[in-house]
Amino acid sequence: MTSNLMNEEELEIRVQERTTELEKANQELRAWIIKHKRKEEELLQSKFRYQTLFNSIEEGFCVIEMIFDENGKPVDYRFLETNSAFEKQTGLIDAQGKRMRELTPEHEEYWYEIFGRIALTGQPARFQYHAKQLNRWYDVYAFRFGEPEKKHVAIIFNDITERKKTEEVLRLSEEKFSIAFANNPAAITLTRLEDGLFLDVNDTWVSLNGYNRDEAIGHSARKMNIWPTEEAVSRFVQELRKKGSLSGWEQEFHKKSGESYVAQLSAQVLTIGGEKVILSTLIDITERKLADEALRENETRFRTMFEAHGAPMLLIEPDSGQIIDANDAAARFYEYSREQLRAMRIDRINQLPPEEVAAERQKAVEHGKNVFIFRHRLASGSLRWVEVYSSPVTIQGKPILFSVIHDITERKWAEEALKEAHDSLEEKIRERTAELEKAYNLLKESEISLAEAQHMAHLGNWDWNIITNEMYWSDEIYRIFGLTPQEFGATYYGFLDYVHPEDRYYVNSAVKEALDGKTYSIDYRIIMASGEERTVHEQAEVIFDKKNNPVRMKGTVQDITERKQVEDELKRTGEELRKRNQEIISERQRLYNVLETLPVAIVLLKPDHHITFANRVFRDKFGNLDSRKCYDFCFGLTRPCEFCEAFKVLETEKPHHWEATMPDGRVLDVYDLPFRDVDGSLKVLEMDIDITERKKAEESLAKMEQVRIKEIHHRIKNNLQVISSLLDLQSEALSHHEVCKISDVVEAFAESQNRVISMALIHEELYKGDKIDTLDFAAYLRKLTEDLFSSYKPGNKDVSFSLDLEQVDLGMDIAIPLGIIVNELVSNSFKHAFPDEIEGKIQINLLKIKNSSSVSDIAGSDGDYIEKGVFDYILKVSDNGKGIPKEINFKNTNSLGLQLVGILVEQIDGCIKVKSDHGTEFTIWFNNLEI
């Protein structure tokens, strides 16, 4: 009993525990159900919003499942979902769940291929294409939808069939306008209203005015002097701005040749591409104006002939047939008075029906002159066969038919006239057939010539219909790309495959910009079918419809590979020549600057007698240069001077000294030197010294001034001879170089310049002093070293000067050589003694020896100086640099500077020694020559 009780209690406990667990589980289940219902409600709301959006958009939308065969080729697709606009956009009813081949069995393979590629690659695509089975054009955007393995594709599309039709209509309209513009028999121009620049002109305008298209486009008629006056063009623009259009404006214009003509001008202000332009039409009426004048004269003669002629004559209004006038002979023939004839129409006389008579009058107007056979009724009622010669004339500005009537009643004219008309018709048919055959043959020849010309110029043309995506390539483009029409169908994307990968983005961007209205003219590289790389130039223009949508693009492609290579080579060569020419010009200018400072007249003469340079002294005498030759410029002669000896040096290439008496009586001391310019051309360097006054002085002062004049002459001659010798030495030094660099020439001219400046400085210092025969050489050396230091500009070298100079007055024949010696030695120190960033010092000492030194007192003297005697002065030039190399033999060296120093020391009968223990020291002993 106890055991059973315990079992019941345990059972009750277990029941309670189980009940608690069930209640807890039930609560959790209720919470999960509530949460799940909420998610279902949210999902239903989301699906509702999606479905609402899906069906509310105007674009067609569908989701398809691609179907592939066992080889992975897309062969069909099934519609999984479609929106409300799908049926309207496609015309397909109840498509959902059906396959495309069920709905349109002949659907183009293109759609399966592109949608299959999107399903496999996941790459979206945007394109326009024509669905022939649906007879519609579509703008399509397609992308993969969902997991890749499902191969679902979502498609958004718009029916653009009407837009395509409109674009095609606009394209045809623009083509018609282009054809009408180009082939119009009237001269037509498009001009920008804002600035009057030509935007386009047709061939008739080119023929009329004598300018080609390149000369006209981008220029204004006003600047090209086509309008006779500024007032005329201003009046035209004002009237056009005021009224918007003009018609029948008669205006005189000028051709390129200057010939005048009169044109009838009509103009209209249009807006093209947002810009106001003037469409002008010109009809040359020059001949018509002349004809009108002649016509007025002819009318007078005509009236006289009309009245007096014996044949019947009538003037008839061509439209109504009203008789305007009749002469007396007509009145007699028709038996009416002239007043009666003027009151009736020709129909009353002519026996043909009125409509036939009107047709015959129209023939007379159109053909200019015609012969008609009619039966005319006279006032008496009798009928007469008449032959009427009728031709249009203009009387008082009105078109009139002038008819001359002959009575041919008695002749059987009708049969003969019929036969003649028949024969004439057959002849015209034969002539027309021959003309058509000739035109056809010419057209074929033109096509062949065009193809040959394109082949010769490596220039082909293409045409791309953007709406239909159809593209035409000429034969030459296929040759440029190394392709044939049989193996390559010309398409835009196919073309891009042959563009060099590095240029492909550039080309595609240029095409896109052109479609937006930008200019299209580019160079790019292509890879031919053979793998060869070539460079081409492409130009194109885009044709837009009235809505500014691109509908067509056409252009040319030219192979410019060889031209590009030549241009690159010419560019490099031109740059090198430009640099070399600039250096030559700079060096020539430096020489001219030196010659400008010399106190004598100096000119450079070309072999053709033209003056290329004249210094200040020469210009002061003869004036500023112009393009005339020397004999015309200086003396006003028409041929070379008979006394001139200047050009002998071009034959001998040796200096020539001579004395010239000018036509005005002046006497010149002339030094002519052969001068090889830095560009290699041979010229004459002439130095003229006016010695007219000296000649007069010689005559007047005789022996008293003779010595002084000889000394002056000797001094100047020596100076000029030194300059000549310096130039000869420099020229000889350069001629020993097999290859003479521009830098060598530059350095040579710099050295020559410093040498000449050192001589010019002596004259400058001499003229500053109060003595004319001697020079304060110490003051001169201070000025010379100052100029040398400024000229060489040590830069990062820390080089200083130290001068220890006694005042010494020297004669010119000693001072000039010593000045050049100091110039050479100091220049050498600057250039060679001190490497970069080394401190240095240059020392110059000048002193007078108190007890004159004999040769035997000079340390280390050798036999060369035995005959020199004693010396009164010492000049030392030294530096603490790296020293002159031991291997250089001072007396036998290739250095032009050191050679010159040795020559000049010999010239002044001095002695020179060189020490290079610590740096370099040059010591020169010399005497001052007696004045």
Secondary structure by P-SEA (a helix, b strand, c coil): caaaaaaaaaaaaaaaaaaaaaaaaaaaaaaaaaaaaaaaaaaaaaaaaaaaaaaacccccbbbbbbbccccccccccccccccccccccccccccccccccccccccaaaaaaaaaaaaccbbbbbcccccccccccbbbbbbccccccbbbbbbbbbaaaaaaaaaaaaaaaaaaaaaaaacccbbbbbcccccccccccaaaaaacccccccccccccccccccccaaaaaaaaaaaaaccccccccccccccccbbbbbbbbbbbbbcccbbbbbbbbbbaaaaaaaaaaaaaaaaaaaaaaaccccbbbbbcccccccccccaaaaaaacccaaaaaaccccccccccaaaaaaaaaaaaaaccbbbbbbbbccccbbbbbbbbbbbbbcccbbbbbbbbbbccccaaaaaaaaaaaaaaaaaaaaaaaaaaaaaaaaaaaaaaaaaaaaaaccccccccccccbbbbcaaaaaaaccccccccccaaaaaaaccccaaaaaaaaaaaaaacccccccccccccccbbbbbbbbbbbbbcccccccccccccccaaaaaaaaaaaaaaaaaaaaaaaaaaaaaaaaaaaaaacccbbbbbccccccccccaaaaaaccccccccccccccccccccccccccccccccbbbbbccccccbbbbbbbbbbcccccbbbbbbbbbbcaaaaaaaaaaccccaaaaaaaaaaaaaaaaaaaaaaaaaaaaaaaacccccaaaaaaaaaaaaaaaaaaaaaaaaaaacccccccaaaaaaaaaaaaaaaaacccccbbbbbbbcccccccaaaaaaaaaaaaaaaaaaacccccccccbbbbbbbbcccccccccccccccccccccccccbbbbbbbccccccccccccccccaaaaaaaaaaaaacbbbbbbccccbbbbbbbbbccc
